[in-house]
Amino acid sequence: MNADIESFNFRRYFPNTGIWFLPNAILPEYLKTDHHKPEPLTVQMFIESAKAGRWLYD
């Protein structure tokens, strides 16, 4: 089974830890620390998305 994971948002489940010794103010956007709690990512989510052929959890 193949699933289109184009809509999978990696940072939603694995927040960027950034560069701990540099403040966000001087970092480019892609290196800034995410200050949110990661959402749970389960094997069941992968199974259901594979059956549907696309990532179901936006």
PQR file of N, CA, C, O and H, with PARSE charges and radii, in Angstrom:
ATOM      1  N   MET A   1       0.836  -1.190   0.000 -0.4000 1.5000
ATOM      2  CA  MET A   1       0.000   0.000   0.000 -0.0000 2.0000
ATOM      3  C   MET A   1       0.876   1.246   0.000  0.5500 1.7000
ATOM      4  O   MET A   1       1.897   1.308   0.685 -0.5500 1.4000
ATOM      5  N   ASN A   2       0.467   2.211  -0.760 -0.4000 1.5000
ATOM      6  CA  ASN A   2       1.166   3.490  -0.802 -0.0000 2.0000
ATOM      7  C   ASN A   2       0.237   4.581  -0.292  0.5500 1.7000
ATOM      8  O   ASN A   2      -0.976   4.535  -0.495 -0.5500 1.4000
ATOM      9  H   ASN A   2      -0.363   2.161  -1.316  0.4000 1.0000
ATOM     10  N   ALA A   3       0.824   5.545   0.365 -0.4000 1.5000
ATOM     11  CA  ALA A   3       0.043   6.676   0.868 -0.0000 2.0000
ATOM     12  C   ALA A   3       0.738   7.967   0.476  0.5500 1.7000
ATOM     13  O   ALA A   3       1.960   8.079   0.569 -0.5500 1.4000
ATOM     14  H   ALA A   3       1.809   5.583   0.531  0.4000 1.0000
ATOM     15  N   ASP A   4      -0.043   8.934   0.040 -0.4000 1.5000
ATOM     16  CA  ASP A   4       0.485  10.253  -0.280 -0.0000 2.0000
ATOM     17  C   ASP A   4       0.681  11.007   1.036  0.5500 1.7000
ATOM     18  O   ASP A   4      -0.289  11.339   1.716 -0.5500 1.4000
ATOM     19  H   ASP A   4      -1.036   8.843  -0.036  0.4000 1.0000
ATOM     20  N   ILE A   5       1.929  11.272   1.387 -0.4000 1.5000
ATOM     21  CA  ILE A   5       2.210  11.935   2.664 -0.0000 2.0000
ATOM     22  C   ILE A   5       2.563  13.409   2.481  0.5500 1.7000
ATOM     23  O   ILE A   5       3.188  14.017   3.350 -0.5500 1.4000
ATOM     24  H   ILE A   5       2.718  11.003   0.834  0.4000 1.0000
ATOM     25  N   GLU A   6       2.164  13.975   1.356 -0.4000 1.5000
ATOM     26  CA  GLU A   6       2.463  15.378   1.088 -0.0000 2.0000
ATOM     27  C   GLU A   6       1.886  16.301   2.161  0.5500 1.7000
ATOM     28  O   GLU A   6       2.483  17.332   2.469 -0.5500 1.4000
ATOM     29  H   GLU A   6       1.657  13.482   0.649  0.4000 1.0000
ATOM     30  N   SER A   7       0.749  15.951   2.726 -0.4000 1.5000
ATOM     31  CA  SER A   7       0.128  16.810   3.744 -0.0000 2.0000
ATOM     32  C   SER A   7       0.612  16.490   5.159  0.5500 1.7000
ATOM     33  O   SER A   7       0.156  17.110   6.119 -0.5500 1.4000
ATOM     34  H   SER A   7       0.263  15.114   2.475  0.4000 1.0000
ATOM     35  N   PHE A   8       1.531  15.529   5.299 -0.4000 1.5000
ATOM     36  CA  PHE A   8       2.071  15.180   6.616 -0.0000 2.0000
ATOM     37  C   PHE A   8       2.953  16.320   7.119  0.5500 1.7000
ATOM     38  O   PHE A   8       3.925  16.690   6.461 -0.5500 1.4000
ATOM     39  H   PHE A   8       1.902  15.025   4.519  0.4000 1.0000
ATOM     40  N   ASN A   9       2.620  16.875   8.277 -0.4000 1.5000
ATOM     41  CA  ASN A   9       3.384  17.974   8.862 -0.0000 2.0000
ATOM     42  C   ASN A   9       4.310  17.407   9.942  0.5500 1.7000
ATOM     43  O   ASN A   9       3.881  17.162  11.070 -0.5500 1.4000
ATOM     44  H   ASN A   9       1.830  16.574   8.812  0.4000 1.0000
ATOM     45  N   PHE A  10       5.571  17.202   9.592 -0.4000 1.5000
ATOM     46  CA  PHE A  10       6.551  16.591  10.486 -0.0000 2.0000
ATOM     47  C   PHE A  10       6.678  17.368  11.788  0.5500 1.7000
ATOM     48  O   PHE A  10       6.773  16.766  12.858 -0.5500 1.4000
ATOM     49  H   PHE A  10       5.919  17.401   8.676  0.4000 1.0000
ATOM     50  N   ARG A  11       6.681  18.688  11.715 -0.4000 1.5000
ATOM     51  CA  ARG A  11       6.876  19.527  12.902 -0.0000 2.0000
ATOM     52  C   ARG A  11       5.705  19.442  13.879  0.5500 1.7000
ATOM     53  O   ARG A  11       5.859  19.770  15.056 -0.5500 1.4000
ATOM     54  H   ARG A  11       6.604  19.177  10.846  0.4000 1.0000
ATOM     55  N   ARG A  12       4.567  19.016  13.417 -0.4000 1.5000
ATOM     56  CA  ARG A  12       3.414  18.858  14.310 -0.0000 2.0000
ATOM     57  C   ARG A  12       3.673  17.758  15.347  0.5500 1.7000
ATOM     58  O   ARG A  12       3.223  17.851  16.489 -0.5500 1.4000
ATOM     59  H   ARG A  12       4.442  18.749  12.461  0.4000 1.0000
ATOM     60  N   TYR A  13       4.389  16.735  14.940 -0.4000 1.5000
ATOM     61  CA  TYR A  13       4.655  15.586  15.800 -0.0000 2.0000
ATOM     62  C   TYR A  13       6.064  15.590  16.389  0.5500 1.7000
ATOM     63  O   TYR A  13       6.317  14.967  17.420 -0.5500 1.4000
ATOM     64  H   TYR A  13       4.753  16.659  14.012  0.4000 1.0000
ATOM     65  N   PHE A  14       6.973  16.295  15.726 -0.4000 1.5000
ATOM     66  CA  PHE A  14       8.363  16.383  16.178 -0.0000 2.0000
ATOM     67  C   PHE A  14       8.811  17.843  16.113  0.5500 1.7000
ATOM     68  O   PHE A  14       9.427  18.245  15.126 -0.5500 1.4000
ATOM     69  H   PHE A  14       6.767  16.800  14.888  0.4000 1.0000
ATOM     70  N   PRO A  15       8.515  18.650  17.143 -0.5600 1.5000
ATOM     71  CA  PRO A  15       8.875  20.073  17.128  0.2800 2.0000
ATOM     72  C   PRO A  15      10.386  20.276  17.002  0.5500 1.7000
ATOM     73  O   PRO A  15      11.185  19.478  17.492 -0.5500 1.4000
ATOM     74  N   ASN A  16      10.741  21.347  16.341 -0.4000 1.5000
ATOM     75  CA  ASN A  16      12.148  21.695  16.175 -0.0000 2.0000
ATOM     76  C   ASN A  16      12.719  22.135  17.520  0.5500 1.7000
ATOM     77  O   ASN A  16      12.161  23.014  18.176 -0.5500 1.4000
ATOM     78  H   ASN A  16      10.092  21.995  15.943  0.4000 1.0000
ATOM     79  N   THR A  17      13.816  21.534  17.924 -0.4000 1.5000
ATOM     80  CA  THR A  17      14.437  21.899  19.196 -0.0000 2.0000
ATOM     81  C   THR A  17      15.328  23.118  19.048  0.5500 1.7000
ATOM     82  O   THR A  17      15.769  23.685  20.048 -0.5500 1.4000
ATOM     83  H   THR A  17      14.270  20.820  17.390  0.4000 1.0000
ATOM     84  N   GLY A  18      15.597  23.528  17.827 -0.4000 1.5000
ATOM     85  CA  GLY A  18      16.394  24.722  17.593 -0.0000 2.0000
ATOM     86  C   GLY A  18      17.831  24.558  18.025  0.5500 1.7000
ATOM     87  O   GLY A  18      18.308  23.447  18.256 -0.5500 1.4000
ATOM     88  H   GLY A  18      15.238  23.068  17.015  0.4000 1.0000
ATOM     89  N   ILE A  19      18.504  25.667  18.129 -0.4000 1.5000
ATOM     90  CA  ILE A  19      19.887  25.700  18.605 -0.0000 2.0000
ATOM     91  C   ILE A  19      19.827  26.293  20.002  0.5500 1.7000
ATOM     92  O   ILE A  19      19.615  27.495  20.162 -0.5500 1.4000
ATOM     93  H   ILE A  19      18.117  26.570  17.941  0.4000 1.0000
ATOM     94  N   TRP A  20      20.009  25.470  20.994 -0.4000 1.5000
ATOM     95  CA  TRP A  20      19.709  25.831  22.379 -0.0000 2.0000
ATOM     96  C   TRP A  20      20.475  27.036  22.898  0.5500 1.7000
ATOM     97  O   TRP A  20      19.989  27.714  23.803 -0.5500 1.4000
ATOM     98  H   TRP A  20      20.181  24.494  20.864  0.4000 1.0000
ATOM     99  N   PHE A  21      21.653  27.328  22.361 -0.4000 1.5000
ATOM    100  CA  PHE A  21      22.456  28.423  22.909 -0.0000 2.0000
ATOM    101  C   PHE A  21      22.266  29.741  22.152  0.5500 1.7000
ATOM    102  O   PHE A  21      22.895  30.741  22.499 -0.5500 1.4000
ATOM    103  H   PHE A  21      22.048  26.777  21.626  0.4000 1.0000
ATOM    104  N   LEU A  22      21.409  29.761  21.126 -0.4000 1.5000
ATOM    105  CA  LEU A  22      21.138  30.993  20.385 -0.0000 2.0000
ATOM    106  C   LEU A  22      19.667  31.374  20.537  0.5500 1.7000
ATOM    107  O   LEU A  22      18.798  30.505  20.472 -0.5500 1.4000
ATOM    108  H   LEU A  22      20.897  28.949  20.845  0.4000 1.0000
ATOM    109  N   PRO A  23      19.375  32.659  20.737 -0.5600 1.5000
ATOM    110  CA  PRO A  23      17.977  33.085  20.866  0.2800 2.0000
ATOM    111  C   PRO A  23      17.260  33.047  19.515  0.5500 1.7000
ATOM    112  O   PRO A  23      17.881  33.240  18.470 -0.5500 1.4000
ATOM    113  N   ASN A  24      15.960  32.799  19.545 -0.4000 1.5000
ATOM    114  CA  ASN A  24      15.163  32.741  18.318 -0.0000 2.0000
ATOM    115  C   ASN A  24      15.246  34.026  17.502  0.5500 1.7000
ATOM    116  O   ASN A  24      15.127  33.982  16.278 -0.5500 1.4000
ATOM    117  H   ASN A  24      15.455  32.642  20.394  0.4000 1.0000
ATOM    118  N   ALA A  25      15.447  35.166  18.155 -0.4000 1.5000
ATOM    119  CA  ALA A  25      15.444  36.454  17.468 -0.0000 2.0000
ATOM    120  C   ALA A  25      16.516  36.551  16.385  0.5500 1.7000
ATOM    121  O   ALA A  25      16.341  37.292  15.418 -0.5500 1.4000
ATOM    122  H   ALA A  25      15.543  35.201  19.150  0.4000 1.0000
ATOM    123  N   ILE A  26      17.610  35.825  16.524 -0.4000 1.5000
ATOM    124  CA  ILE A  26      18.685  35.934  15.534 -0.0000 2.0000
ATOM    125  C   ILE A  26      18.739  34.736  14.575  0.5500 1.7000
ATOM    126  O   ILE A  26      19.603  34.681  13.701 -0.5500 1.4000
ATOM    127  H   ILE A  26      17.752  35.223  17.310  0.4000 1.0000
ATOM    128  N   LEU A  27      17.827  33.791  14.737 -0.4000 1.5000
ATOM    129  CA  LEU A  27      17.827  32.595  13.892 -0.0000 2.0000
ATOM    130  C   LEU A  27      16.859  32.742  12.722  0.5500 1.7000
ATOM    131  O   LEU A  27      15.832  33.408  12.849 -0.5500 1.4000
ATOM    132  H   LEU A  27      17.125  33.836  15.448  0.4000 1.0000
ATOM    133  N   PRO A  28      17.180  32.122  11.579 -0.5600 1.5000
ATOM    134  CA  PRO A  28      16.194  32.080  10.498  0.2800 2.0000
ATOM    135  C   PRO A  28      14.998  31.225  10.927  0.5500 1.7000
ATOM    136  O   PRO A  28      15.110  30.406  11.838 -0.5500 1.4000
ATOM    137  N   GLU A  29      13.881  31.417  10.279 -0.4000 1.5000
ATOM    138  CA  GLU A  29      12.624  30.766  10.673 -0.0000 2.0000
ATOM    139  C   GLU A  29      12.751  29.250  10.794  0.5500 1.7000
ATOM    140  O   GLU A  29      12.203  28.666  11.729 -0.5500 1.4000
ATOM    141  H   GLU A  29      13.791  32.083   9.538  0.4000 1.0000
ATOM    142  N   TYR A  30      13.450  28.607   9.883 -0.4000 1.5000
ATOM    143  CA  TYR A  30      13.521  27.141   9.897 -0.0000 2.0000
ATOM    144  C   TYR A  30      14.379  26.585  11.028  0.5500 1.7000
ATOM    145  O   TYR A  30      14.336  25.381  11.282 -0.5500 1.4000
ATOM    146  H   TYR A  30      13.895  29.081   9.124  0.4000 1.0000
ATOM    147  N   LEU A  31      15.152  27.416  11.713 -0.4000 1.5000
ATOM    148  CA  LEU A  31      15.978  26.957  12.829 -0.0000 2.0000
ATOM    149  C   LEU A  31      15.422  27.343  14.197  0.5500 1.7000
ATOM    150  O   LEU A  31      15.965  26.942  15.227 -0.5500 1.4000
ATOM    151  H   LEU A  31      15.187  28.394  11.507  0.4000 1.0000
ATOM    152  N   LYS A  32      14.347  28.118  14.207 -0.4000 1.5000
ATOM    153  CA  LYS A  32      13.789  28.576  15.478 -0.0000 2.0000
ATOM    154  C   LYS A  32      13.173  27.420  16.259  0.5500 1.7000
ATOM    155  O   LYS A  32      12.658  26.462  15.683 -0.5500 1.4000
ATOM    156  H   LYS A  32      13.906  28.443  13.370  0.4000 1.0000
ATOM    157  N   THR A  33      13.238  27.532  17.582 -0.4000 1.5000
ATOM    158  CA  THR A  33      12.681  26.513  18.464 -0.0000 2.0000
ATOM    159  C   THR A  33      11.162  26.590  18.460  0.5500 1.7000
ATOM    160  O   THR A  33      10.588  27.670  18.605 -0.5500 1.4000
ATOM    161  H   THR A  33      13.656  28.310  18.051  0.4000 1.0000
ATOM    162  N   ASP A  34      10.512  25.440  18.294 -0.4000 1.5000
ATOM    163  CA  ASP A  34       9.053  25.362  18.408 -0.0000 2.0000
ATOM    164  C   ASP A  34       8.716  25.195  19.882  0.5500 1.7000
ATOM    165  O   ASP A  34       9.260  24.320  20.556 -0.5500 1.4000
ATOM    166  H   ASP A  34      10.979  24.563  18.176  0.4000 1.0000
ATOM    167  N   HIS A  35       7.828  26.030  20.374 -0.4000 1.5000
ATOM    168  CA  HIS A  35       7.442  25.966  21.785 -0.0000 2.0000
ATOM    169  C   HIS A  35       6.021  25.429  21.919  0.5500 1.7000
ATOM    170  O   HIS A  35       5.179  26.041  22.576 -0.5500 1.4000
ATOM    171  H   HIS A  35       7.387  26.741  19.827  0.4000 1.0000
ATOM    172  N   HIS A  36       5.760  24.290  21.298 -0.4000 1.5000
ATOM    173  CA  HIS A  36       4.449  23.667  21.450 -0.0000 2.0000
ATOM    174  C   HIS A  36       4.625  22.198  21.811  0.5500 1.7000
ATOM    175  O   HIS A  36       5.654  21.584  21.528 -0.5500 1.4000
ATOM    176  H   HIS A  36       6.444  23.793  20.765  0.4000 1.0000
ATOM    177  N   LYS A  37       3.608  21.667  22.432 -0.4000 1.5000
ATOM    178  CA  LYS A  37       3.630  20.261  22.829 -0.0000 2.0000
ATOM    179  C   LYS A  37       3.365  19.407  21.582  0.5500 1.7000
ATOM    180  O   LYS A  37       2.391  19.650  20.868 -0.5500 1.4000
ATOM    181  H   LYS A  37       2.772  22.166  22.662  0.4000 1.0000
ATOM    182  N   PRO A  38       4.207  18.425  21.317 -0.5600 1.5000
ATOM    183  CA  PRO A  38       3.982  17.589  20.138  0.2800 2.0000
ATOM    184  C   PRO A  38       2.716  16.750  20.285  0.5500 1.7000
ATOM    185  O   PRO A  38       2.371  16.299  21.377 -0.5500 1.4000
ATOM    186  N   GLU A  39       2.040  16.553  19.165 -0.4000 1.5000
ATOM    187  CA  GLU A  39       0.858  15.703  19.170 -0.0000 2.0000
ATOM    188  C   GLU A  39       1.289  14.242  19.085  0.5500 1.7000
ATOM    189  O   GLU A  39       2.342  13.941  18.524 -0.5500 1.4000
ATOM    190  H   GLU A  39       2.321  16.919  18.278  0.4000 1.0000
ATOM    191  N   PRO A  40       0.494  13.339  19.631 -0.5600 1.5000
ATOM    192  CA  PRO A  40       0.863  11.922  19.566  0.2800 2.0000
ATOM    193  C   PRO A  40       0.795  11.405  18.128  0.5500 1.7000
ATOM    194  O   PRO A  40      -0.109  11.756  17.370 -0.5500 1.4000
ATOM    195  N   LEU A  41       1.753  10.576  17.773 -0.4000 1.5000
ATOM    196  CA  LEU A  41       1.808   9.934  16.467 -0.0000 2.0000
ATOM    197  C   LEU A  41       1.830   8.433  16.716  0.5500 1.7000
ATOM    198  O   LEU A  41       2.744   7.918  17.361 -0.5500 1.4000
ATOM    199  H   LEU A  41       2.487  10.291  18.389  0.4000 1.0000
ATOM    200  N   THR A  42       0.829   7.738  16.209 -0.4000 1.5000
ATOM    201  CA  THR A  42       0.699   6.313  16.517 -0.0000 2.0000
ATOM    202  C   THR A  42       0.824   5.458  15.260  0.5500 1.7000
ATOM    203  O   THR A  42       0.656   5.940  14.140 -0.5500 1.4000
ATOM    204  H   THR A  42       0.086   8.156  15.686  0.4000 1.0000
ATOM    205  N   VAL A  43       1.117   4.203  15.471 -0.4000 1.5000
ATOM    206  CA  VAL A  43       1.179   3.245  14.368 -0.0000 2.0000
ATOM    207  C   VAL A  43      -0.196   3.137  13.711  0.5500 1.7000
ATOM    208  O   VAL A  43      -0.292   2.980  12.494 -0.5500 1.4000
ATOM    209  H   VAL A  43       1.253   3.811  16.381  0.4000 1.0000
ATOM    210  N   GLN A  44      -1.247   3.221  14.503 -0.4000 1.5000
ATOM    211  CA  GLN A  44      -2.607   3.151  13.966 -0.0000 2.0000
ATOM    212  C   GLN A  44      -2.868   4.280  12.966  0.5500 1.7000
ATOM    213  O   GLN A  44      -3.565   4.077  11.971 -0.5500 1.4000
ATOM    214  H   GLN A  44      -1.169   3.349  15.492  0.4000 1.0000
ATOM    215  N   MET A  45      -2.321   5.451  13.221 -0.4000 1.5000
ATOM    216  CA  MET A  45      -2.476   6.569  12.291 -0.0000 2.0000
ATOM    217  C   MET A  45      -1.837   6.229  10.947  0.5500 1.7000
ATOM    218  O   MET A  45      -2.398   6.542   9.897 -0.5500 1.4000
ATOM    219  H   MET A  45      -1.755   5.615  14.028  0.4000 1.0000
ATOM    220  N   PHE A  46      -0.664   5.589  10.974 -0.4000 1.5000
ATOM    221  CA  PHE A  46       0.003   5.174   9.741 -0.0000 2.0000
ATOM    222  C   PHE A  46      -0.807   4.104   9.009  0.5500 1.7000
ATOM    223  O   PHE A  46      -0.934   4.148   7.785 -0.5500 1.4000
ATOM    224  H   PHE A  46      -0.209   5.335  11.827  0.4000 1.0000
ATOM    225  N   ILE A  47      -1.350   3.152   9.748 -0.4000 1.5000
ATOM    226  CA  ILE A  47      -2.130   2.071   9.141 -0.0000 2.0000
ATOM    227  C   ILE A  47      -3.377   2.622   8.458  0.5500 1.7000
ATOM    228  O   ILE A  47      -3.661   2.277   7.311 -0.5500 1.4000
ATOM    229  H   ILE A  47      -1.247   3.116  10.742  0.4000 1.0000
ATOM    230  N   GLU A  48      -4.122   3.478   9.157 -0.4000 1.5000
ATOM    231  CA  GLU A  48      -5.345   4.044   8.587 -0.0000 2.0000
ATOM    232  C   GLU A  48      -5.046   4.909   7.369  0.5500 1.7000
ATOM    233  O   GLU A  48      -5.795   4.881   6.392 -0.5500 1.4000
ATOM    234  H   GLU A  48      -3.892   3.758  10.088  0.4000 1.0000
ATOM    235  N   SER A  49      -3.971   5.671   7.417 -0.4000 1.5000
ATOM    236  CA  SER A  49      -3.600   6.511   6.282 -0.0000 2.0000
ATOM    237  C   SER A  49      -3.159   5.665   5.091  0.5500 1.7000
ATOM    238  O   SER A  49      -3.473   5.997   3.948 -0.5500 1.4000
ATOM    239  H   SER A  49      -3.363   5.694   8.210  0.4000 1.0000
ATOM    240  N   ALA A  50      -2.441   4.585   5.345 -0.4000 1.5000
ATOM    241  CA  ALA A  50      -2.018   3.691   4.263 -0.0000 2.0000
ATOM    242  C   ALA A  50      -3.234   3.067   3.582  0.5500 1.7000
ATOM    243  O   ALA A  50      -3.266   2.950   2.357 -0.5500 1.4000
ATOM    244  H   ALA A  50      -2.187   4.316   6.274  0.4000 1.0000
ATOM    245  N   LYS A  51      -4.225   2.671   4.360 -0.4000 1.5000
ATOM    246  CA  LYS A  51      -5.449   2.097   3.787 -0.0000 2.0000
ATOM    247  C   LYS A  51      -6.194   3.122   2.944  0.5500 1.7000
ATOM    248  O   LYS A  51      -6.761   2.784   1.905 -0.5500 1.4000
ATOM    249  H   LYS A  51      -4.199   2.767   5.355  0.4000 1.0000
ATOM    250  N   ALA A  52      -6.194   4.384   3.393 -0.4000 1.5000
ATOM    251  CA  ALA A  52      -6.894   5.448   2.676 -0.0000 2.0000
ATOM    252  C   ALA A  52      -6.097   5.956   1.481  0.5500 1.7000
ATOM    253  O   ALA A  52      -6.664   6.554   0.566 -0.5500 1.4000
ATOM    254  H   ALA A  52      -5.734   4.660   4.237  0.4000 1.0000
ATOM    255  N   GLY A  53      -4.782   5.723   1.480 -0.4000 1.5000
ATOM    256  CA  GLY A  53      -3.948   6.175   0.375 -0.0000 2.0000
ATOM    257  C   GLY A  53      -3.468   7.605   0.505  0.5500 1.7000
ATOM    258  O   GLY A  53      -2.860   8.141  -0.421 -0.5500 1.4000
ATOM    259  H   GLY A  53      -4.322   5.237   2.223  0.4000 1.0000
ATOM    260  N   ARG A  54      -3.732   8.228   1.636 -0.4000 1.5000
ATOM    261  CA  ARG A  54      -3.275   9.607   1.878 -0.0000 2.0000
ATOM    262  C   ARG A  54      -3.202   9.824   3.380  0.5500 1.7000
ATOM    263  O   ARG A  54      -3.779   9.060   4.154 -0.5500 1.4000
ATOM    264  H   ARG A  54      -4.227   7.792   2.388  0.4000 1.0000
ATOM    265  N   TRP A  55      -2.491  10.866   3.788 -0.4000 1.5000
ATOM    266  CA  TRP A  55      -2.374  11.177   5.210 -0.0000 2.0000
ATOM    267  C   TRP A  55      -3.685  11.778   5.683  0.5500 1.7000
ATOM    268  O   TRP A  55      -4.137  12.789   5.145 -0.5500 1.4000
ATOM    269  H   TRP A  55      -2.022  11.487   3.160  0.4000 1.0000
ATOM    270  N   LEU A  56      -4.300  11.162   6.688 -0.4000 1.5000
ATOM    271  CA  LEU A  56      -5.633  11.547   7.151 -0.0000 2.0000
ATOM    272  C   LEU A  56      -5.634  12.590   8.258  0.5500 1.7000
ATOM    273  O   LEU A  56      -6.679  13.172   8.546 -0.5500 1.4000
ATOM    274  H   LEU A  56      -3.932  10.341   7.125  0.4000 1.0000
ATOM    275  N   TYR A  57      -4.508  12.836   8.874 -0.4000 1.5000
ATOM    276  CA  TYR A  57      -4.472  13.667  10.081 -0.0000 2.0000
ATOM    277  C   TYR A  57      -3.770  14.987   9.799  0.5500 1.7000
ATOM    278  O   TYR A  57      -2.542  15.054   9.745 -0.5500 1.4000
ATOM    279  H   TYR A  57      -3.659  12.364   8.640  0.4000 1.0000
ATOM    280  N   ASP A  58      -4.563  16.030   9.621 -0.4000 1.5000
ATOM    281  CA  ASP A  58      -3.987  17.351   9.324 -0.0000 2.0000
ATOM    282  C   ASP A  58      -3.784  18.139  10.575  0.5500 1.7000
ATOM    283  O   ASP A  58      -3.309  19.273  10.519 -0.5500 1.4000
ATOM    284  H   ASP A  58      -5.560  15.976   9.665  0.4000 1.0000
TER
END
